[in-house]
Amino acid sequence: MKDSVENDEIVLDTSGTECPIPVLKARKLAQELKNGSIIKVIATDPLATADFEHYCNQSGFDFLESYNEDEKFIIRYKFKKN
């Protein structure tokens, strides 16, 4: 499920998908993650940042940052097991 690992971050590329698919892919990925993992999501959906802020808040994860890079939205968060 994970696309790659880069600089000790798990990269989840959801480019070309729209809400709710990016968050659904992240939820599926969560089944494989270790506590403290850092996830970098690459998205093209302009609503992805708001969706991941809500997802992290609801799930108890740490939303670290979001920014635009090369016409894509980059979202980073820290996974925490409950």
PyMOL Python script that loads the backbone (N, CA, C, O; Angstrom):
from pymol import cmd

cmd.read_pdbstr("""\
ATOM      1  N   MET A   1       0.823  -1.199   0.000  1.00  0.00           N
ATOM      2  CA  MET A   1       0.000   0.000   0.000  1.00  0.00           C
ATOM      3  C   MET A   1       0.858   1.250   0.000  1.00  0.00           C
ATOM      4  O   MET A   1       0.523   2.233  -0.660  1.00  0.00           O
ATOM      5  N   LYS A   2       1.965   1.222   0.736  1.00  0.00           N
ATOM      6  CA  LYS A   2       2.783   2.424   0.729  1.00  0.00           C
ATOM      7  C   LYS A   2       3.503   2.532  -0.605  1.00  0.00           C
ATOM      8  O   LYS A   2       3.951   1.533  -1.167  1.00  0.00           O
ATOM      9  N   ASP A   3       3.607   3.742  -1.097  1.00  0.00           N
ATOM     10  CA  ASP A   3       4.218   3.965  -2.391  1.00  0.00           C
ATOM     11  C   ASP A   3       5.737   3.909  -2.323  1.00  0.00           C
ATOM     12  O   ASP A   3       6.379   3.332  -3.200  1.00  0.00           O
ATOM     13  N   SER A   4       6.315   4.508  -1.284  1.00  0.00           N
ATOM     14  CA  SER A   4       7.766   4.498  -1.144  1.00  0.00           C
ATOM     15  C   SER A   4       8.156   5.030   0.226  1.00  0.00           C
ATOM     16  O   SER A   4       7.324   5.534   0.980  1.00  0.00           O
ATOM     17  N   VAL A   5       9.428   4.906   0.525  1.00  0.00           N
ATOM     18  CA  VAL A   5       9.971   5.482   1.748  1.00  0.00           C
ATOM     19  C   VAL A   5      11.056   6.454   1.313  1.00  0.00           C
ATOM     20  O   VAL A   5      11.932   6.112   0.518  1.00  0.00           O
ATOM     21  N   GLU A   6      10.986   7.670   1.845  1.00  0.00           N
ATOM     22  CA  GLU A   6      11.920   8.725   1.445  1.00  0.00           C
ATOM     23  C   GLU A   6      12.311   9.491   2.697  1.00  0.00           C
ATOM     24  O   GLU A   6      11.451  10.057   3.372  1.00  0.00           O
ATOM     25  N   ASN A   7      13.596   9.516   3.013  1.00  0.00           N
ATOM     26  CA  ASN A   7      14.082  10.219   4.211  1.00  0.00           C
ATOM     27  C   ASN A   7      13.347   9.768   5.472  1.00  0.00           C
ATOM     28  O   ASN A   7      12.957  10.595   6.296  1.00  0.00           O
ATOM     29  N   ASP A   8      13.161   8.467   5.619  1.00  0.00           N
ATOM     30  CA  ASP A   8      12.461   7.882   6.765  1.00  0.00           C
ATOM     31  C   ASP A   8      10.996   8.291   6.855  1.00  0.00           C
ATOM     32  O   ASP A   8      10.375   8.128   7.905  1.00  0.00           O
ATOM     33  N   GLU A   9      10.441   8.813   5.781  1.00  0.00           N
ATOM     34  CA  GLU A   9       9.009   9.118   5.719  1.00  0.00           C
ATOM     35  C   GLU A   9       8.356   8.122   4.772  1.00  0.00           C
ATOM     36  O   GLU A   9       8.951   7.716   3.774  1.00  0.00           O
ATOM     37  N   ILE A  10       7.150   7.742   5.090  1.00  0.00           N
ATOM     38  CA  ILE A  10       6.378   6.895   4.193  1.00  0.00           C
ATOM     39  C   ILE A  10       5.619   7.823   3.261  1.00  0.00           C
ATOM     40  O   ILE A  10       4.884   8.703   3.710  1.00  0.00           O
ATOM     41  N   VAL A  11       5.799   7.623   1.958  1.00  0.00           N
ATOM     42  CA  VAL A  11       5.176   8.487   0.963  1.00  0.00           C
ATOM     43  C   VAL A  11       3.942   7.792   0.405  1.00  0.00           C
ATOM     44  O   VAL A  11       4.011   6.659  -0.071  1.00  0.00           O
ATOM     45  N   LEU A  12       2.813   8.489   0.473  1.00  0.00           N
ATOM     46  CA  LEU A  12       1.552   8.003  -0.070  1.00  0.00           C
ATOM     47  C   LEU A  12       1.132   8.967  -1.167  1.00  0.00           C
ATOM     48  O   LEU A  12       0.699  10.084  -0.883  1.00  0.00           O
ATOM     49  N   ASP A  13       1.256   8.542  -2.417  1.00  0.00           N
ATOM     50  CA  ASP A  13       0.913   9.394  -3.556  1.00  0.00           C
ATOM     51  C   ASP A  13      -0.537   9.136  -3.949  1.00  0.00           C
ATOM     52  O   ASP A  13      -0.876   8.060  -4.442  1.00  0.00           O
ATOM     53  N   THR A  14      -1.386  10.132  -3.726  1.00  0.00           N
ATOM     54  CA  THR A  14      -2.805  10.012  -4.064  1.00  0.00           C
ATOM     55  C   THR A  14      -3.156  10.917  -5.241  1.00  0.00           C
ATOM     56  O   THR A  14      -4.325  11.240  -5.454  1.00  0.00           O
ATOM     57  N   SER A  15      -2.156  11.320  -5.996  1.00  0.00           N
ATOM     58  CA  SER A  15      -2.371  12.206  -7.141  1.00  0.00           C
ATOM     59  C   SER A  15      -3.425  11.628  -8.083  1.00  0.00           C
ATOM     60  O   SER A  15      -3.449  10.427  -8.354  1.00  0.00           O
ATOM     61  N   GLY A  16      -4.294  12.510  -8.573  1.00  0.00           N
ATOM     62  CA  GLY A  16      -5.327  12.097  -9.511  1.00  0.00           C
ATOM     63  C   GLY A  16      -6.597  11.584  -8.864  1.00  0.00           C
ATOM     64  O   GLY A  16      -7.551  11.247  -9.564  1.00  0.00           O
ATOM     65  N   THR A  17      -6.630  11.517  -7.536  1.00  0.00           N
ATOM     66  CA  THR A  17      -7.844  11.070  -6.848  1.00  0.00           C
ATOM     67  C   THR A  17      -8.474  12.249  -6.111  1.00  0.00           C
ATOM     68  O   THR A  17      -7.806  13.234  -5.798  1.00  0.00           O
ATOM     69  N   GLU A  18      -9.752  12.130  -5.846  1.00  0.00           N
ATOM     70  CA  GLU A  18     -10.486  13.179  -5.140  1.00  0.00           C
ATOM     71  C   GLU A  18     -11.122  12.597  -3.889  1.00  0.00           C
ATOM     72  O   GLU A  18     -11.215  11.381  -3.719  1.00  0.00           O
ATOM     73  N   CYS A  19     -11.555  13.498  -3.021  1.00  0.00           N
ATOM     74  CA  CYS A  19     -12.226  13.154  -1.776  1.00  0.00           C
ATOM     75  C   CYS A  19     -13.334  12.142  -2.053  1.00  0.00           C
ATOM     76  O   CYS A  19     -14.124  12.336  -2.976  1.00  0.00           O
ATOM     77  N   PRO A  20     -13.402  11.094  -1.289  1.00  0.00           N
ATOM     78  CA  PRO A  20     -12.702  10.747  -0.051  1.00  0.00           C
ATOM     79  C   PRO A  20     -11.519   9.793  -0.244  1.00  0.00           C
ATOM     80  O   PRO A  20     -10.969   9.296   0.738  1.00  0.00           O
ATOM     81  N   ILE A  21     -11.121   9.531  -1.487  1.00  0.00           N
ATOM     82  CA  ILE A  21     -10.117   8.497  -1.759  1.00  0.00           C
ATOM     83  C   ILE A  21      -8.784   8.721  -1.035  1.00  0.00           C
ATOM     84  O   ILE A  21      -8.262   7.762  -0.468  1.00  0.00           O
ATOM     85  N   PRO A  22      -8.197   9.934  -1.018  1.00  0.00           N
ATOM     86  CA  PRO A  22      -6.914  10.083  -0.315  1.00  0.00           C
ATOM     87  C   PRO A  22      -6.969   9.657   1.158  1.00  0.00           C
ATOM     88  O   PRO A  22      -6.061   8.981   1.642  1.00  0.00           O
ATOM     89  N   VAL A  23      -8.015  10.044   1.856  1.00  0.00           N
ATOM     90  CA  VAL A  23      -8.132   9.672   3.271  1.00  0.00           C
ATOM     91  C   VAL A  23      -8.406   8.175   3.409  1.00  0.00           C
ATOM     92  O   VAL A  23      -7.897   7.539   4.333  1.00  0.00           O
ATOM     93  N   LEU A  24      -9.196   7.610   2.514  1.00  0.00           N
ATOM     94  CA  LEU A  24      -9.449   6.168   2.573  1.00  0.00           C
ATOM     95  C   LEU A  24      -8.154   5.381   2.367  1.00  0.00           C
ATOM     96  O   LEU A  24      -7.933   4.368   3.029  1.00  0.00           O
ATOM     97  N   LYS A  25      -7.299   5.843   1.453  1.00  0.00           N
ATOM     98  CA  LYS A  25      -6.005   5.186   1.254  1.00  0.00           C
ATOM     99  C   LYS A  25      -5.140   5.315   2.506  1.00  0.00           C
ATOM    100  O   LYS A  25      -4.438   4.374   2.878  1.00  0.00           O
ATOM    101  N   ALA A  26      -5.189   6.472   3.153  1.00  0.00           N
ATOM    102  CA  ALA A  26      -4.419   6.680   4.387  1.00  0.00           C
ATOM    103  C   ALA A  26      -4.927   5.768   5.498  1.00  0.00           C
ATOM    104  O   ALA A  26      -4.131   5.229   6.267  1.00  0.00           O
ATOM    105  N   ARG A  27      -6.228   5.592   5.589  1.00  0.00           N
ATOM    106  CA  ARG A  27      -6.786   4.694   6.616  1.00  0.00           C
ATOM    107  C   ARG A  27      -6.331   3.264   6.393  1.00  0.00           C
ATOM    108  O   ARG A  27      -6.012   2.551   7.345  1.00  0.00           O
ATOM    109  N   LYS A  28      -6.303   2.844   5.129  1.00  0.00           N
ATOM    110  CA  LYS A  28      -5.840   1.491   4.827  1.00  0.00           C
ATOM    111  C   LYS A  28      -4.355   1.357   5.168  1.00  0.00           C
ATOM    112  O   LYS A  28      -3.932   0.345   5.727  1.00  0.00           O
ATOM    113  N   LEU A  29      -3.572   2.371   4.833  1.00  0.00           N
ATOM    114  CA  LEU A  29      -2.141   2.368   5.142  1.00  0.00           C
ATOM    115  C   LEU A  29      -1.901   2.288   6.649  1.00  0.00           C
ATOM    116  O   LEU A  29      -0.933   1.667   7.089  1.00  0.00           O
ATOM    117  N   ALA A  30      -2.763   2.903   7.434  1.00  0.00           N
ATOM    118  CA  ALA A  30      -2.607   2.938   8.893  1.00  0.00           C
ATOM    119  C   ALA A  30      -2.542   1.536   9.496  1.00  0.00           C
ATOM    120  O   ALA A  30      -1.957   1.348  10.563  1.00  0.00           O
ATOM    121  N   GLN A  31      -3.132   0.560   8.828  1.00  0.00           N
ATOM    122  CA  GLN A  31      -3.109  -0.817   9.326  1.00  0.00           C
ATOM    123  C   GLN A  31      -1.696  -1.398   9.311  1.00  0.00           C
ATOM    124  O   GLN A  31      -1.416  -2.362  10.022  1.00  0.00           O
ATOM    125  N   GLU A  32      -0.798  -0.811   8.497  1.00  0.00           N
ATOM    126  CA  GLU A  32       0.566  -1.319   8.349  1.00  0.00           C
ATOM    127  C   GLU A  32       1.606  -0.497   9.117  1.00  0.00           C
ATOM    128  O   GLU A  32       2.773  -0.886   9.167  1.00  0.00           O
ATOM    129  N   LEU A  33       1.212   0.616   9.708  1.00  0.00           N
ATOM    130  CA  LEU A  33       2.169   1.569  10.266  1.00  0.00           C
ATOM    131  C   LEU A  33       2.592   1.252  11.691  1.00  0.00           C
ATOM    132  O   LEU A  33       1.853   0.644  12.466  1.00  0.00           O
ATOM    133  N   LYS A  34       3.808   1.686  12.009  1.00  0.00           N
ATOM    134  CA  LYS A  34       4.312   1.618  13.378  1.00  0.00           C
ATOM    135  C   LYS A  34       4.031   2.950  14.057  1.00  0.00           C
ATOM    136  O   LYS A  34       3.950   3.987  13.399  1.00  0.00           O
ATOM    137  N   ASN A  35       3.885   2.914  15.359  1.00  0.00           N
ATOM    138  CA  ASN A  35       3.668   4.135  16.125  1.00  0.00           C
ATOM    139  C   ASN A  35       4.815   5.112  15.875  1.00  0.00           C
ATOM    140  O   ASN A  35       5.985   4.732  15.936  1.00  0.00           O
ATOM    141  N   GLY A  36       4.481   6.352  15.598  1.00  0.00           N
ATOM    142  CA  GLY A  36       5.484   7.382  15.365  1.00  0.00           C
ATOM    143  C   GLY A  36       5.889   7.556  13.916  1.00  0.00           C
ATOM    144  O   GLY A  36       6.703   8.426  13.606  1.00  0.00           O
ATOM    145  N   SER A  37       5.340   6.748  13.021  1.00  0.00           N
ATOM    146  CA  SER A  37       5.669   6.884  11.602  1.00  0.00           C
ATOM    147  C   SER A  37       5.255   8.255  11.082  1.00  0.00           C
ATOM    148  O   SER A  37       4.214   8.788  11.467  1.00  0.00           O
ATOM    149  N   ILE A  38       6.078   8.817  10.205  1.00  0.00           N
ATOM    150  CA  ILE A  38       5.756  10.079   9.548  1.00  0.00           C
ATOM    151  C   ILE A  38       5.285   9.755   8.135  1.00  0.00           C
ATOM    152  O   ILE A  38       5.962   9.043   7.393  1.00  0.00           O
ATOM    153  N   ILE A  39       4.125  10.280   7.772  1.00  0.00           N
ATOM    154  CA  ILE A  39       3.543  10.037   6.467  1.00  0.00           C
ATOM    155  C   ILE A  39       3.547  11.333   5.674  1.00  0.00           C
ATOM    156  O   ILE A  39       3.145  12.387   6.165  1.00  0.00           O
ATOM    157  N   LYS A  40       4.011  11.229   4.439  1.00  0.00           N
ATOM    158  CA  LYS A  40       3.987  12.356   3.505  1.00  0.00           C
ATOM    159  C   LYS A  40       2.990  11.997   2.415  1.00  0.00           C
ATOM    160  O   LYS A  40       3.204  11.050   1.659  1.00  0.00           O
ATOM    161  N   VAL A  41       1.905  12.750   2.334  1.00  0.00           N
ATOM    162  CA  VAL A  41       0.873  12.518   1.333  1.00  0.00           C
ATOM    163  C   VAL A  41       1.085  13.507   0.198  1.00  0.00           C
ATOM    164  O   VAL A  41       1.287  14.699   0.430  1.00  0.00           O
ATOM    165  N   ILE A  42       1.038  13.010  -1.021  1.00  0.00           N
ATOM    166  CA  ILE A  42       1.085  13.856  -2.208  1.00  0.00           C
ATOM    167  C   ILE A  42      -0.306  13.792  -2.824  1.00  0.00           C
ATOM    168  O   ILE A  42      -0.804  12.714  -3.147  1.00  0.00           O
ATOM    169  N   ALA A  43      -0.927  14.957  -2.981  1.00  0.00           N
ATOM    170  CA  ALA A  43      -2.306  14.999  -3.464  1.00  0.00           C
ATOM    171  C   ALA A  43      -2.481  16.090  -4.515  1.00  0.00           C
ATOM    172  O   ALA A  43      -1.733  17.067  -4.550  1.00  0.00           O
ATOM    173  N   THR A  44      -3.477  15.903  -5.364  1.00  0.00           N
ATOM    174  CA  THR A  44      -3.851  16.933  -6.336  1.00  0.00           C
ATOM    175  C   THR A  44      -5.214  17.531  -6.015  1.00  0.00           C
ATOM    176  O   THR A  44      -5.592  18.549  -6.594  1.00  0.00           O
ATOM    177  N   ASP A  45      -5.941  16.923  -5.119  1.00  0.00           N
ATOM    178  CA  ASP A  45      -7.262  17.419  -4.715  1.00  0.00           C
ATOM    179  C   ASP A  45      -7.088  18.640  -3.811  1.00  0.00           C
ATOM    180  O   ASP A  45      -6.454  18.539  -2.761  1.00  0.00           O
ATOM    181  N   PRO A  46      -7.645  19.798  -4.207  1.00  0.00           N
ATOM    182  CA  PRO A  46      -7.485  21.003  -3.392  1.00  0.00           C
ATOM    183  C   PRO A  46      -8.105  20.894  -1.998  1.00  0.00           C
ATOM    184  O   PRO A  46      -7.766  21.685  -1.117  1.00  0.00           O
ATOM    185  N   LEU A  47      -8.992  19.947  -1.781  1.00  0.00           N
ATOM    186  CA  LEU A  47      -9.614  19.768  -0.467  1.00  0.00           C
ATOM    187  C   LEU A  47      -8.818  18.820   0.430  1.00  0.00           C
ATOM    188  O   LEU A  47      -9.188  18.610   1.585  1.00  0.00           O
ATOM    189  N   ALA A  48      -7.747  18.256  -0.081  1.00  0.00           N
ATOM    190  CA  ALA A  48      -6.993  17.252   0.679  1.00  0.00           C
ATOM    191  C   ALA A  48      -6.444  17.793   1.991  1.00  0.00           C
ATOM    192  O   ALA A  48      -6.469  17.091   3.002  1.00  0.00           O
ATOM    193  N   THR A  49      -5.951  19.023   1.996  1.00  0.00           N
ATOM    194  CA  THR A  49      -5.388  19.572   3.233  1.00  0.00           C
ATOM    195  C   THR A  49      -6.437  19.623   4.331  1.00  0.00           C
ATOM    196  O   THR A  49      -6.185  19.176   5.451  1.00  0.00           O
ATOM    197  N   ALA A  50      -7.599  20.157   4.025  1.00  0.00           N
ATOM    198  CA  ALA A  50      -8.678  20.230   5.019  1.00  0.00           C
ATOM    199  C   ALA A  50      -9.128  18.831   5.430  1.00  0.00           C
ATOM    200  O   ALA A  50      -9.402  18.584   6.605  1.00  0.00           O
ATOM    201  N   ASP A  51      -9.203  17.918   4.467  1.00  0.00           N
ATOM    202  CA  ASP A  51      -9.611  16.546   4.775  1.00  0.00           C
ATOM    203  C   ASP A  51      -8.624  15.879   5.730  1.00  0.00           C
ATOM    204  O   ASP A  51      -9.037  15.186   6.660  1.00  0.00           O
ATOM    205  N   PHE A  52      -7.329  16.079   5.511  1.00  0.00           N
ATOM    206  CA  PHE A  52      -6.327  15.449   6.371  1.00  0.00           C
ATOM    207  C   PHE A  52      -6.223  16.127   7.727  1.00  0.00           C
ATOM    208  O   PHE A  52      -5.930  15.463   8.721  1.00  0.00           O
ATOM    209  N   GLU A  53      -6.453  17.422   7.790  1.00  0.00           N
ATOM    210  CA  GLU A  53      -6.504  18.087   9.101  1.00  0.00           C
ATOM    211  C   GLU A  53      -7.617  17.470   9.936  1.00  0.00           C
ATOM    212  O   GLU A  53      -7.427  17.177  11.117  1.00  0.00           O
ATOM    213  N   HIS A  54      -8.773  17.273   9.324  1.00  0.00           N
ATOM    214  CA  HIS A  54      -9.918  16.672  10.018  1.00  0.00           C
ATOM    215  C   HIS A  54      -9.612  15.211  10.388  1.00  0.00           C
ATOM    216  O   HIS A  54      -9.876  14.784  11.512  1.00  0.00           O
ATOM    217  N   TYR A  55      -9.062  14.461   9.450  1.00  0.00           N
ATOM    218  CA  TYR A  55      -8.723  13.053   9.689  1.00  0.00           C
ATOM    219  C   TYR A  55      -7.747  12.916  10.861  1.00  0.00           C
ATOM    220  O   TYR A  55      -7.933  12.065  11.731  1.00  0.00           O
ATOM    221  N   CYS A  56      -6.715  13.750  10.881  1.00  0.00           N
ATOM    222  CA  CYS A  56      -5.725  13.694  11.966  1.00  0.00           C
ATOM    223  C   CYS A  56      -6.352  14.072  13.303  1.00  0.00           C
ATOM    224  O   CYS A  56      -6.105  13.420  14.317  1.00  0.00           O
ATOM    225  N   ASN A  57      -7.153  15.112  13.300  1.00  0.00           N
ATOM    226  CA  ASN A  57      -7.820  15.550  14.522  1.00  0.00           C
ATOM    227  C   ASN A  57      -8.735  14.449  15.056  1.00  0.00           C
ATOM    228  O   ASN A  57      -8.747  14.170  16.255  1.00  0.00           O
ATOM    229  N   GLN A  58      -9.486  13.838  14.174  1.00  0.00           N
ATOM    230  CA  GLN A  58     -10.436  12.794  14.555  1.00  0.00           C
ATOM    231  C   GLN A  58      -9.714  11.523  15.031  1.00  0.00           C
ATOM    232  O   GLN A  58     -10.211  10.814  15.906  1.00  0.00           O
ATOM    233  N   SER A  59      -8.544  11.244  14.449  1.00  0.00           N
ATOM    234  CA  SER A  59      -7.827  10.002  14.743  1.00  0.00           C
ATOM    235  C   SER A  59      -6.775  10.137  15.837  1.00  0.00           C
ATOM    236  O   SER A  59      -6.214   9.134  16.278  1.00  0.00           O
ATOM    237  N   GLY A  60      -6.500  11.362  16.280  1.00  0.00           N
ATOM    238  CA  GLY A  60      -5.487  11.573  17.304  1.00  0.00           C
ATOM    239  C   GLY A  60      -4.069  11.601  16.764  1.00  0.00           C
ATOM    240  O   GLY A  60      -3.116  11.420  17.522  1.00  0.00           O
ATOM    241  N   PHE A  61      -3.913  11.827  15.454  1.00  0.00           N
ATOM    242  CA  PHE A  61      -2.592  11.924  14.841  1.00  0.00           C
ATOM    243  C   PHE A  61      -2.133  13.374  14.886  1.00  0.00           C
ATOM    244  O   PHE A  61      -2.949  14.283  15.038  1.00  0.00           O
ATOM    245  N   ASP A  62      -0.830  13.592  14.753  1.00  0.00           N
ATOM    246  CA  ASP A  62      -0.274  14.948  14.730  1.00  0.00           C
ATOM    247  C   ASP A  62      -0.180  15.441  13.291  1.00  0.00           C
ATOM    248  O   ASP A  62       0.602  14.911  12.501  1.00  0.00           O
ATOM    249  N   PHE A  63      -0.973  16.448  12.949  1.00  0.00           N
ATOM    250  CA  PHE A  63      -0.875  17.086  11.635  1.00  0.00           C
ATOM    251  C   PHE A  63       0.342  17.990  11.691  1.00  0.00           C
ATOM    252  O   PHE A  63       0.367  18.932  12.483  1.00  0.00           O
ATOM    253  N   LEU A  64       1.349  17.731  10.875  1.00  0.00           N
ATOM    254  CA  LEU A  64       2.613  18.458  10.959  1.00  0.00           C
ATOM    255  C   LEU A  64       2.659  19.685  10.060  1.00  0.00           C
ATOM    256  O   LEU A  64       3.035  20.768  10.507  1.00  0.00           O
ATOM    257  N   GLU A  65       2.279  19.524   8.798  1.00  0.00           N
ATOM    258  CA  GLU A  65       2.332  20.664   7.885  1.00  0.00           C
ATOM    259  C   GLU A  65       1.659  20.330   6.566  1.00  0.00           C
ATOM    260  O   GLU A  65       1.389  19.171   6.253  1.00  0.00           O
ATOM    261  N   SER A  66       1.398  21.381   5.806  1.00  0.00           N
ATOM    262  CA  SER A  66       0.950  21.224   4.426  1.00  0.00           C
ATOM    263  C   SER A  66       1.509  22.389   3.624  1.00  0.00           C
ATOM    264  O   SER A  66       1.641  23.505   4.127  1.00  0.00           O
ATOM    265  N   TYR A  67       1.829  22.112   2.389  1.00  0.00           N
ATOM    266  CA  TYR A  67       2.347  23.150   1.498  1.00  0.00           C
ATOM    267  C   TYR A  67       2.143  22.711   0.049  1.00  0.00           C
ATOM    268  O   TYR A  67       1.862  21.543  -0.222  1.00  0.00           O
ATOM    269  N   ASN A  68       2.285  23.647  -0.865  1.00  0.00           N
ATOM    270  CA  ASN A  68       2.166  23.369  -2.289  1.00  0.00           C
ATOM    271  C   ASN A  68       3.557  23.220  -2.887  1.00  0.00           C
ATOM    272  O   ASN A  68       4.480  23.961  -2.549  1.00  0.00           O
ATOM    273  N   GLU A  69       3.686  22.252  -3.779  1.00  0.00           N
ATOM    274  CA  GLU A  69       4.958  22.014  -4.457  1.00  0.00           C
ATOM    275  C   GLU A  69       4.661  21.456  -5.845  1.00  0.00           C
ATOM    276  O   GLU A  69       4.040  20.401  -5.973  1.00  0.00           O
ATOM    277  N   ASP A  70       5.095  22.151  -6.865  1.00  0.00           N
ATOM    278  CA  ASP A  70       4.895  21.695  -8.246  1.00  0.00           C
ATOM    279  C   ASP A  70       3.429  21.367  -8.538  1.00  0.00           C
ATOM    280  O   ASP A  70       3.119  20.315  -9.097  1.00  0.00           O
ATOM    281  N   GLU A  71       2.547  22.268  -8.159  1.00  0.00           N
ATOM    282  CA  GLU A  71       1.102  22.137  -8.397  1.00  0.00           C
ATOM    283  C   GLU A  71       0.479  20.939  -7.679  1.00  0.00           C
ATOM    284  O   GLU A  71      -0.583  20.458  -8.074  1.00  0.00           O
ATOM    285  N   LYS A  72       1.136  20.467  -6.637  1.00  0.00           N
ATOM    286  CA  LYS A  72       0.576  19.390  -5.815  1.00  0.00           C
ATOM    287  C   LYS A  72       0.544  19.849  -4.371  1.00  0.00           C
ATOM    288  O   LYS A  72       1.272  20.758  -3.974  1.00  0.00           O
ATOM    289  N   PHE A  73      -0.305  19.211  -3.598  1.00  0.00           N
ATOM    290  CA  PHE A  73      -0.437  19.506  -2.174  1.00  0.00           C
ATOM    291  C   PHE A  73       0.348  18.442  -1.411  1.00  0.00           C
ATOM    292  O   PHE A  73       0.124  17.245  -1.592  1.00  0.00           O
ATOM    293  N   ILE A  74       1.256  18.883  -0.569  1.00  0.00           N
ATOM    294  CA  ILE A  74       2.062  17.978   0.248  1.00  0.00           C
ATOM    295  C   ILE A  74       1.574  18.105   1.687  1.00  0.00           C
ATOM    296  O   ILE A  74       1.519  19.202   2.244  1.00  0.00           O
ATOM    297  N   ILE A  75       1.225  16.980   2.273  1.00  0.00           N
ATOM    298  CA  ILE A  75       0.686  16.948   3.636  1.00  0.00           C
ATOM    299  C   ILE A  75       1.541  15.971   4.435  1.00  0.00           C
ATOM    300  O   ILE A  75       1.800  14.854   3.987  1.00  0.00           O
ATOM    301  N   ARG A  76       1.972  16.388   5.603  1.00  0.00           N
ATOM    302  CA  ARG A  76       2.769  15.522   6.475  1.00  0.00           C
ATOM    303  C   ARG A  76       2.070  15.390   7.823  1.00  0.00           C
ATOM    304  O   ARG A  76       1.614  16.375   8.404  1.00  0.00           O
ATOM    305  N   TYR A  77       1.996  14.154   8.307  1.00  0.00           N
ATOM    306  CA  TYR A  77       1.439  13.927   9.636  1.00  0.00           C
ATOM    307  C   TYR A  77       2.150  12.762  10.306  1.00  0.00           C
ATOM    308  O   TYR A  77       2.784  11.931   9.655  1.00  0.00           O
ATOM    309  N   LYS A  78       2.023  12.729  11.632  1.00  0.00           N
ATOM    310  CA  LYS A  78       2.654  11.676  12.435  1.00  0.00           C
ATOM    311  C   LYS A  78       1.579  10.722  12.931  1.00  0.00           C
ATOM    312  O   LYS A  78       0.611  11.132  13.571  1.00  0.00           O
ATOM    313  N   PHE A  79       1.764   9.453  12.628  1.00  0.00           N
ATOM    314  CA  PHE A  79       0.825   8.413  13.032  1.00  0.00           C
ATOM    315  C   PHE A  79       1.047   8.047  14.491  1.00  0.00           C
ATOM    316  O   PHE A  79       2.183   7.870  14.932  1.00  0.00           O
ATOM    317  N   LYS A  80      -0.038   7.935  15.229  1.00  0.00           N
ATOM    318  CA  LYS A  80       0.023   7.481  16.629  1.00  0.00           C
ATOM    319  C   LYS A  80      -1.042   6.414  16.833  1.00  0.00           C
ATOM    320  O   LYS A  80      -2.209   6.610  16.495  1.00  0.00           O
ATOM    321  N   LYS A  81      -0.627   5.299  17.384  1.00  0.00           N
ATOM    322  CA  LYS A  81      -1.609   4.258  17.712  1.00  0.00           C
ATOM    323  C   LYS A  81      -2.342   4.662  18.973  1.00  0.00           C
ATOM    324  O   LYS A  81      -1.751   5.195  19.912  1.00  0.00           O
ATOM    325  N   ASN A  82      -3.609   4.406  18.981  1.00  0.00           N
ATOM    326  CA  ASN A  82      -4.431   4.735  20.161  1.00  0.00           C
ATOM    327  C   ASN A  82      -4.420   3.609  21.163  1.00  0.00           C
ATOM    328  O   ASN A  82      -5.054   3.710  22.213  1.00  0.00           O
TER     329      ASN A  82
END
""", "prot")
cmd.dss("prot")
cmd.show_as("cartoon", "prot")
cmd.util.cbc("prot")
cmd.orient("prot")
